Amino acid sequence: MPLELPGEIHSILESACSKQHATLIDAILRGTKERMILELFVDTPEGVTLEQCESINRLLLAESENNPFLDAIRSIEVSSPGVDRPLQYWWQYPRNIGRILELTFVKEGISTNGSFVLLSADEHGIQCKEHSKSRKSSKDENTTFSLPYSEIQKAIVTVQYR
């Protein structure tokens, strides 16, 4: 049976992140009840720093002195979300301009997924084009389109190896 975080603990985690000007992207509790490990993934518009991760960890360790649930956690790991986690906030997109996204979206009632190059992003949405695996694509000019965030169901940055 998977472990679940109580709602009040989630609020404590968000508060600790907020004190370090970071946003809690995800919190995963794993292990057993006797050996719980809490993984936090945090981010900021500029990207999260090691110092912010360490400070969040220290805040939660201090909080564990007064909270039996946090005190029972064997290890708290705080890190950036990494490229394998879906983008969740509009401010995560501009850092990835020029990169390839695996997108799933609904446009005009049609669900689409595929690889797209992120051309631009702002608080309203993104502009992208189809990713062509060959360098000579004759249809590039016809594949640029805009998407509001409300139409994006999932966006994951694809790691490129050269």
Disulfide bonds with the S-S distance in Angstrom:
none
